[in-house]
Amino acid sequence: MDEFDNEIRKIFKKDINLTDEFNSSVRKTVANLPDKKLKIPVFRTFATGFACLVFSTGIVFAKDISQRIYNFYETGKGVETAINEGYIAENESEYANSSKEETYSNEDTGIVIEDTETKVKVQDIVMDDFNLSATIVVDLSDKILEQIPAKDIWEMNFPDLIVSDEEGNVLFGMDQNAVKNFFGGEINEEKVCNSGLNSFIKDRGTSPVKAVYNMYVEYSNHYPKSKKLNFKFTEIAISNSDETVYGDEEITVKGNWEVSVDLPEKFYNRESIIYHQVDESSSKHKVKSFAIYNTGAVAELSLKSRILKDRTKEITEIIRKGNPSPTVETYMLNKIYNLEKSKDYKLSEERRKLYDKEVYITNSNGEKFELTMGPIPNGGGSIDENGIYNTSCAFDLTAKDATDELTLHIKYLGEETEIKLEKDSVQ
């Protein structure tokens, strides 16, 4: 800690020439802070205070690491359950050629090829309320494969891909311009599912290339009960080494591909069972929502935690009372923020404990259901200014194991709590 203090002192005493008036105002302000009983030197108050300034509000942790980890080359527990429950369309679309002439360009070699032979199709769709996975198969033309053999293709993506349904809902779309074009100008936010994505190539080195797109929505949202999915994109981005995966792809194929797939009835005849907390007054923890789906259960919880001081106002006041120039102020805050030693304060053990919990479900038959894995981080959350830990959790409890009454078990901050849940309705 002394080493850290010395670093801070160097910044304020050597790197910046602070006036006596500024130092005096700092001491007076610190003396009037709510936690002034903690006899902390003024320079240390700057350091720890500013670390909290950035990390005490909106901070997100996912403590249940073993439940949360998503294997990039697998689909996770959620999609696995969906497949086991029959939420997979193994039938595939027909190959579709581009509706306009394709252009192949290699930024590395400068080679440009015009072609019309690259075709695509979609197969193996998995869909439930929160997961949508599809394999996009790309059959590159011989001309293109001469320039980049299938064995050299490291990754393949579709930057402007739009996945929509028959009702005009956009289930996936990361390119804002593509989404705007889909709606003819202004985006209709009510019809957009803000999906995340994990993607990879299946059976790398083979042709045709199979790009697996695992799309998902957060548990507070869900996919519509679509009967038909439409895949549309104008660009295929190809990486020929791991070095180009996260940068500008070296190879691009441009065209206009559209593929539609009809979904089986089971996909859109999905039901959910809604539950409510029996007696909210009996527990300091609250269940804001609880629903069981055919492929899992989702709960939104508010746990009584501790207030994490937001020192933003205090630190801002300290700085402004000194009336430094904008340049000095920016320099001062950036130097503190970037101090390597400040990492010790960002993830302190005390703060970590506030995100450490155990939760599981039991039904009336005494069966236990744990947190599940999937592409969505599970079991994390944030603590608000009132000391309430808001978290969303997904469990491997499905509709076939649902009973009229359930018990939610919570172990948090050394206390164990049981919350009774009763069935409300089926939607």
C-alpha positions in Angstrom: 0.0 0.0 0.0 2.9 2.4 0.8 4.3 1.9 -2.7 0.9 2.8 -4.1 0.7 5.9 -2.0 4.2 7.0 -3.2 3.0 6.6 -6.8 0.1 8.9 -6.2 2.3 11.4 -4.4 4.6 11.5 -7.3 1.7 12.4 -9.6 0.3 15.1 -7.4 3.6 16.6 -6.1 6.0 16.2 -8.9 4.1 15.7 -12.2 1.6 18.4 -11.4 2.3 21.6 -9.4 -0.8 22.0 -7.2 -1.4 25.2 -5.4 -1.7 25.5 -1.7 -5.3 26.6 -2.1 -6.0 23.4 -4.1 -4.5 21.2 -1.4 -6.3 23.1 1.3 -9.7 22.6 -0.4 -9.0 18.9 -0.8 -8.3 18.5 2.9 -11.5 20.4 3.8 -13.6 18.4 1.4 -12.2 15.1 2.6 -12.8 16.1 6.2 -16.5 16.5 5.4 -17.0 13.2 3.6 -19.4 10.7 5.2 -16.6 8.3 5.9 -14.3 10.8 7.4 -14.0 8.7 10.6 -11.6 6.6 8.5 -8.3 8.4 9.1 -7.1 8.1 5.5 -4.4 10.4 4.2 -5.7 12.7 1.5 -3.6 11.2 -1.3 -4.8 7.8 -0.5 -8.4 9.1 -0.5 -7.8 10.3 -4.1 -6.5 6.9 -5.1 -9.1 4.6 -3.6 -11.9 7.0 -4.2 -11.2 7.3 -7.9 -10.8 3.5 -8.2 -14.3 3.2 -6.7 -15.5 6.1 -9.0 -15.1 3.8 -12.0 -16.0 0.4 -10.6 -18.6 0.9 -7.9 -21.6 1.5 -10.2 -22.8 -0.7 -12.9 -20.1 -3.3 -12.2 -20.9 -6.8 -13.4 -19.5 -10.0 -12.2 -20.5 -13.6 -12.9 -19.3 -15.5 -9.8 -20.6 -18.9 -10.8 -17.8 -19.5 -13.2 -18.3 -23.2 -13.7 -22.0 -22.5 -14.7 -21.1 -19.5 -16.9 -18.2 -20.8 -19.0 -19.2 -21.1 -22.6 -17.1 -23.4 -24.7 -16.6 -21.5 -28.0 -16.7 -24.7 -30.0 -19.8 -26.0 -28.4 -23.4 -24.8 -28.1 -23.7 -24.9 -24.3 -26.3 -26.5 -22.0 -29.2 -24.3 -23.2 -28.8 -25.3 -26.9 -28.1 -28.9 -25.9 -31.4 -29.0 -24.0 -33.2 -27.5 -26.9 -31.8 -30.2 -29.2 -32.7 -33.0 -26.7 -36.2 -31.6 -26.5 -36.6 -31.7 -30.2 -36.2 -28.0 -31.0 -34.0 -28.7 -34.0 -34.9 -28.6 -37.7 -32.6 -31.0 -39.4 -34.1 -30.3 -42.8 -32.1 -27.9 -44.8 -32.8 -25.2 -47.5 -31.8 -25.5 -51.1 -28.7 -23.9 -52.3 -29.2 -20.3 -53.3 -26.9 -18.4 -55.7 -26.3 -14.6 -55.5 -29.0 -12.6 -57.2 -26.3 -10.3 -58.5 -22.7 -10.8 -59.9 -20.3 -11.6 -57.2 -17.0 -9.9 -56.6 -14.0 -11.6 -54.9 -11.3 -9.3 -53.6 -8.1 -10.1 -51.7 -6.7 -7.0 -50.0 -3.4 -8.8 -49.5 -2.7 -9.8 -53.1 -4.9 -7.2 -54.9 -6.6 -10.0 -56.9 -10.2 -9.3 -57.9 -12.4 -12.0 -59.4 -16.0 -11.5 -60.8 -18.0 -14.7 -60.4 -21.5 -16.1 -60.1 -20.9 -19.6 -58.8 -20.7 -19.2 -55.0 -23.9 -20.5 -53.4 -25.2 -20.8 -49.8 -27.8 -22.8 -47.8 -28.9 -23.0 -44.2 -29.2 -26.3 -42.3 -29.5 -27.6 -38.7 -31.5 -24.8 -37.1 -31.9 -25.0 -33.3 -34.4 -22.5 -31.8 -36.1 -21.9 -28.5 -37.0 -18.8 -26.5 -33.4 -17.7 -26.0 -31.2 -19.5 -28.5 -31.1 -19.5 -32.2 -28.3 -21.5 -33.9 -27.9 -22.2 -37.6 -25.3 -23.6 -39.9 -24.7 -21.5 -42.9 -23.1 -23.6 -45.6 -21.0 -21.7 -48.2 -20.0 -23.5 -51.4 -17.3 -21.3 -52.8 -16.7 -21.3 -56.6 -13.7 -23.1 -58.1 -12.2 -19.7 -59.1 -12.2 -18.6 -55.5 -10.9 -21.9 -54.1 -8.0 -21.6 -56.5 -7.0 -18.3 -54.7 -7.8 -19.5 -51.2 -8.1 -23.3 -50.7 -10.6 -24.5 -48.1 -7.7 -25.8 -46.0 -6.5 -22.2 -45.5 -9.8 -20.7 -44.4 -9.5 -19.9 -40.7 -12.8 -18.1 -40.1 -15.8 -17.1 -42.1 -18.4 -14.4 -41.2 -21.3 -12.5 -42.7 -20.9 -8.9 -41.5 -24.3 -7.6 -42.7 -26.3 -10.7 -42.1 -30.0 -10.1 -41.3 -32.1 -12.9 -39.9 -35.8 -12.0 -40.0 -39.1 -13.8 -39.8 -42.5 -13.7 -41.6 -43.7 -10.9 -39.3 -40.9 -8.6 -40.1 -39.1 -9.1 -36.8 -35.3 -8.9 -37.0 -33.9 -11.7 -34.8 -30.3 -11.0 -35.6 -28.5 -8.0 -37.2 -25.3 -6.4 -36.0 -24.7 -4.0 -38.9 -26.8 -1.0 -38.2 -26.9 0.1 -41.8 -28.2 -3.3 -42.9 -30.9 -3.1 -40.2 -31.9 0.4 -41.4 -32.1 -0.8 -44.9 -34.3 -3.7 -43.8 -36.8 -1.3 -42.3 -36.5 1.1 -45.2 -34.8 3.9 -43.2 -35.7 4.2 -39.5 -35.2 1.2 -37.3 -38.3 -0.1 -35.5 -36.8 -1.0 -32.1 -39.9 -2.9 -31.1 -39.3 -5.5 -33.8 -35.6 -5.9 -33.1 -34.2 -8.7 -30.9 -30.7 -7.5 -29.8 -29.0 -10.8 -30.3 -25.5 -11.7 -29.2 -23.3 -14.1 -31.2 -20.8 -16.9 -30.9 -19.6 -18.3 -34.2 -17.1 -20.8 -35.5 -16.3 -23.0 -38.5 -17.3 -26.6 -38.2 -14.9 -29.1 -39.7 -12.3 -26.5 -40.6 -10.4 -27.2 -43.8 -13.3 -28.9 -45.6 -15.4 -27.7 -48.5 -18.2 -26.5 -48.6 -17.4 -24.3 -45.6 -19.9 -24.7 -42.7 -20.1 -21.6 -40.5 -22.0 -22.2 -37.3 -23.8 -19.1 -35.9 -25.0 -19.4 -32.3 -27.2 -16.4 -31.7 -28.9 -15.6 -28.4 -30.9 -13.0 -26.5 -30.6 -12.0 -22.8 -32.9 -13.7 -20.4 -35.0 -10.6 -19.9 -36.0 -11.0 -23.6 -37.0 -13.9 -25.8 -37.3 -14.7 -29.5 -40.8 -14.5 -31.2 -42.7 -17.6 -32.1 -41.5 -17.4 -35.7 -42.8 -19.8 -38.4 -40.3 -18.9 -41.0 -36.7 -17.5 -41.0 -35.1 -15.5 -43.7 -31.3 -15.2 -44.0 -30.0 -12.3 -46.1 -26.4 -11.0 -46.6 -24.3 -9.3 -49.2 -20.8 -10.0 -47.9 -18.8 -13.1 -47.0 -15.7 -12.2 -45.0 -12.9 -14.8 -44.9 -9.9 -14.9 -42.7 -6.9 -17.0 -43.8 -5.1 -16.8 -40.5 -5.8 -16.2 -36.8 -4.2 -12.8 -37.2 -7.0 -11.5 -39.3 -9.9 -12.8 -37.3 -10.3 -9.7 -35.1 -9.1 -7.2 -37.7 -10.0 -6.4 -41.2 -10.5 -9.6 -43.1 -8.1 -9.9 -46.1 -10.6 -11.7 -48.4 -14.1 -10.6 -49.2 -16.8 -12.0 -51.4 -19.6 -9.7 -52.3 -22.9 -10.6 -53.8 -26.6 -10.8 -52.6 -27.7 -14.1 -51.0 -31.2 -14.8 -49.6 -32.3 -18.1 -48.0 -35.6 -18.9 -46.3 -36.4 -21.8 -44.1 -39.8 -23.0 -42.8 -39.8 -24.0 -39.2 -41.6 -27.0 -37.7 -44.7 -26.4 -35.6 -42.9 -27.3 -32.4 -40.7 -24.2 -32.8 -43.6 -21.7 -32.7 -46.1 -23.5 -30.5 -43.9 -22.8 -27.4 -45.4 -22.3 -24.0 -44.1 -20.9 -20.7 -45.3 -21.5 -17.2 -45.3 -18.4 -15.0 -44.7 -18.5 -11.2 -44.9 -15.9 -8.4 -43.4 -15.6 -5.0 -45.8 -16.8 -2.4 -45.1 -14.2 0.4 -42.8 -11.3 -0.5 -43.0 -9.9 3.0 -41.4 -13.0 4.5 -38.1 -12.5 2.7 -35.7 -9.6 2.1 -34.9 -11.2 -1.3 -37.5 -10.8 -4.1 -38.3 -12.9 -7.2 -39.2 -10.3 -9.8 -40.1 -12.9 -12.3 -39.9 -16.7 -12.8 -40.8 -18.7 -15.9 -40.3 -22.2 -17.0 -39.9 -22.9 -20.7 -39.6 -26.2 -22.6 -35.8 -25.9 -22.6 -35.1 -24.3 -19.2 -36.2 -21.9 -16.5 -35.3 -18.2 -16.0 -35.5 -16.1 -12.8 -35.0 -12.4 -12.2 -33.9 -11.8 -8.6 -33.4 -8.9 -6.3 -31.1 -9.8 -3.4 -30.6 -7.6 -0.4 -26.9 -6.7 -0.5 -24.9 -3.9 0.9 -24.6 -0.3 -0.5 -21.5 0.2 -2.5 -20.5 3.8 -2.1 -20.6 5.8 -5.3 -17.9 8.4 -4.7 -18.3 10.0 -8.1 -19.8 13.2 -6.6 -17.3 13.5 -3.8 -14.3 13.0 -6.1 -15.6 15.4 -8.7 -16.2 18.0 -6.0 -12.7 17.6 -4.7 -11.2 18.2 -8.1 -13.4 21.1 -9.0 -12.8 22.9 -5.7 -9.1 23.1 -6.7 -10.1 24.7 -9.9 -7.4 23.1 -12.0 -7.3 23.7 -15.7 -9.1 21.1 -17.9 -5.8 19.8 -19.1 -4.5 19.3 -15.6 -7.8 17.7 -14.5 -7.8 15.2 -17.4 -4.1 14.4 -16.8 -4.6 13.8 -13.1 -7.6 11.5 -13.5 -6.1 9.5 -16.3 -2.8 9.0 -14.5 -4.7 7.6 -11.5 -6.9 5.4 -13.6 -4.0 3.9 -15.5 -1.9 3.2 -12.5 -1.0 -0.5 -12.6 -1.5 -0.7 -8.8 -5.1 0.5 -9.0 -6.0 -3.0 -10.3 -5.7 -4.2 -6.7 -8.7 -2.0 -5.8 -10.9 -2.8 -8.8 -11.6 -6.4 -7.8 -11.1 -6.4 -4.1 -12.0 -9.5 -2.2 -14.6 -7.6 -0.2 -16.4 -6.5 -3.4 -16.1 -10.0 -4.9 -18.0 -11.5 -1.9 -21.0 -9.3 -2.7 -21.4 -11.2 -5.9 -20.8 -14.6 -4.4 -24.0 -16.6 -4.2 -25.4 -20.1 -4.6 -28.9 -20.6 -6.1 -30.8 -23.7 -7.1 -34.4 -24.9 -7.5 -36.2 -27.9 -6.1 -39.6 -29.1 -7.2 -42.3 -30.9 -5.2 -40.7 -34.2 -6.0 -37.5 -33.2 -4.3 -35.5 -33.0 -7.5 -32.7 -30.4 -7.7 -32.0 -28.1 -10.6 -28.8 -26.1 -10.9 -27.7 -23.1 -12.9 -27.2 -24.0 -16.5 -24.6 -23.2 -19.1 -25.0 -21.4 -22.4 -23.7 -18.5 -24.5 -25.4 -16.0 -22.2 -23.4 -15.2 -19.0 -25.5 -16.8 -16.2 -25.7 -15.9 -12.5 -24.0 -12.5 -12.8 -25.6 -9.1 -12.2 -25.0 -5.6 -10.7 -25.6 -3.9 -7.4 -27.5 -0.6 -7.6 -27.2 2.5 -5.4 -29.7 1.1 -2.9 -27.7 -2.0 -2.2 -29.9 -4.3 -4.2 -28.2 -7.1 -6.2 -30.2 -7.5 -9.4 -29.4 -10.8 -11.2 -30.8 -13.0 -13.9 -30.4 -16.8 -13.5 -31.2 -19.7 -15.8 -31.7 -23.2 -14.5 -31.9 -26.7 -16.1 -35.5 -27.1 -15.0 -37.8 -27.7 -18.0 -41.5 -27.8 -18.4 -41.6 -31.6 -18.1 -40.3 -31.4 -14.5 -42.4 -28.5 -13.4 -44.7 -28.9 -10.4 -47.3 -26.5 -9.1 -45.0 -25.5 -6.3 -41.2 -24.9 -6.4 -38.6 -23.8 -3.9 -35.8 -21.4 -4.7 -32.8 -21.9 -2.5 -30.4 -18.9 -2.0 -27.2 -18.8 0.0 -25.9 -15.2 0.1 -23.7 -13.3 2.5 -23.6 -16.2 4.9 -27.4 -16.6 5.1 -29.5 -19.4 3.6 -33.0 -18.5 2.4 -35.8 -20.5 0.9 -38.5 -18.8 -1.3 -41.7 -20.6 -2.1 -43.0 -20.2 -5.7 -46.5 -21.1 -7.0 -47.7 -21.6 -10.5 -49.6 -18.6 -11.9 -50.5 -19.3 -15.5 -49.5 -20.9 -18.8 -48.7 -18.5 -21.7 
